[in-house]
Amino acid sequence: MKAIWKSFLACAIGIVVASGCAATVRASFTANAAEQDDTVASVIGTYWEIPDFCPECGVENSQSNLTWTYFEDKDGCTYTYRHAVRSGNYCTGKVTIHNGKEFYVEATCTENGAQGVYCADCGAVGEVTEIPAIGHNWSDWIDTRSSCAEAGQRSRICLTCGAAEIENVKAGTHTFGETVTITAATCTEDGEGETFCIYCGQKETFTIEAVGHHEISIPGVEPTCTETGLTEGVRCAICGIDLVEQEIVPALGHDYNMAFHVYPDETMPGEEIYQCAHCGDVYGRAIAPEVQEENNELWIPIVMIAEGAVILFGVVTGIVLVCVKKRGANKCNGGESS
């Protein structure tokens, strides 16, 4: 049987008190969003709003199948209840409904605290959360010896709860006060400090360990076509020394590719446009119109000299000619000409 803490449930709202033995009771249940009438004989106790579900049969609280509830008997916080599940049929069972109240017990230096809920009627305890003990807040030690060369005792008290702690002190034991830095430690070099006994003034020096570098990253710089870049570096955030030097990354240089081309004709010039694949920079150049002379013979300027002869290749009215020109005579594929 599951206990219900009414201070945390909807059934804690709108309690209707009834008295008498065979009585007609009109109860308003918020959970039903409607009023229900019924005649109940030998009713004792208190009328409650209907919970969301019946703890006994699990029927859901709705206006169609769970219309009203009353408690017939009570034993401490445990009630015997009855409710209608459908016309002419009832469910009877027991339910424990606690009168939940919150409580809080503060933690001390040595004892845990707690917070949770308890029943104000029967004292039952519900869910509890433990609060850890806070621990002592000790004062500085107080040495009761007249000289550090003597054996004796020292004590301290808790500033929160007043608890005292006493311990024995051997002869020659000093109680040193605050420390003073003589040479501050750096990232790579140890420092030095000193302190004095608060009773006899004896000085004690000590080493302050080097703190070590605190590395931070220096972002790199990507190179461009015309500007150099830098690699990533590492620098100490404390002393500013570069632990990993940044190196220069050469500029990429332009990588031009033809992006647009217009061929020239006899009257209009052509154009070529080139674009860099890295940065998108563009440049263009014009191509002059093609001018052809109206000659029947077009000589291609290829000249080869062999054994005193000049060999010329040319085209005459669509026929390929090979001419060998010697001193004083020309011979063109089958005939001579001057």
HELIX and SHEET records of a PDB file:
HELIX    1   1 LYS A    6  PHE A    8  5                                   3    
HELIX    2   2 ALA A   10  ALA A   12  5                                   3    
HELIX    3   3 THR A   30  ASN A   32  5                                   3    
SHEET    1   A 4 ALA A   3  TRP A   5  0                                        
SHEET    2   A 4 ASN A  89  HIS A  98  1                                        
SHEET    3   A 4 THR A  78  ARG A  86 -1                                        
SHEET    4   A 4 THR A  69  ASP A  75 -1                                        
SHEET    1   B 2 VAL A  16  VAL A  17  0                                        
SHEET    2   B 2 THR A  46  TYR A  47 -1                                        
SHEET    1   C 2 ALA A  23  PHE A  29  0                                        
SHEET    2   C 2 ALA A  34  VAL A  40 -1                                        
SHEET    1   D 3 GLY A 100  VAL A 105  0                                        
SHEET    2   D 3 GLY A 113  CYS A 119 -1                                        
SHEET    3   D 3 VAL A 125  ILE A 131 -1                                        
SHEET    1   E 3 ILE A 142  ASP A 143  0                                        
SHEET    2   E 3 GLY A 152  ILE A 157 -1                                        
SHEET    3   E 3 ALA A 164  VAL A 169 -1                                        
SHEET    1   F 3 PHE A 176  THR A 183  0                                        
SHEET    2   F 3 GLY A 191  CYS A 197 -1                                        
SHEET    3   F 3 LYS A 203  ILE A 208 -1                                        
SHEET    1   G 3 GLU A 215  ILE A 218  0                                        
SHEET    2   G 3 GLY A 233  CYS A 236 -1                                        
SHEET    3   G 3 ASP A 242  VAL A 244 -1                                        
SHEET    1   H 2 GLY A 229  LEU A 230  0                                        
SHEET    2   H 2 ILE A 248  VAL A 249 -1                                        
SHEET    1   I 3 TYR A 256  VAL A 262  0                                        
SHEET    2   I 3 GLY A 270  CYS A 276 -1                                        
SHEET    3   I 3 VAL A 282  ILE A 287 -1                                        
SHEET    1   J 5 GLU A 297  ALA A 306  0                                        
SHEET    2   J 5 ALA A 309  VAL A 316 -1                                        
SHEET    3   J 5 ILE A 319  LYS A 326 -1                                        
SHEET    4   J 5 ALA A 329  CYS A 332 -1                                        
SHEET    5   J 5 GLY A 335  SER A 337 -1                                        
END                                                                             
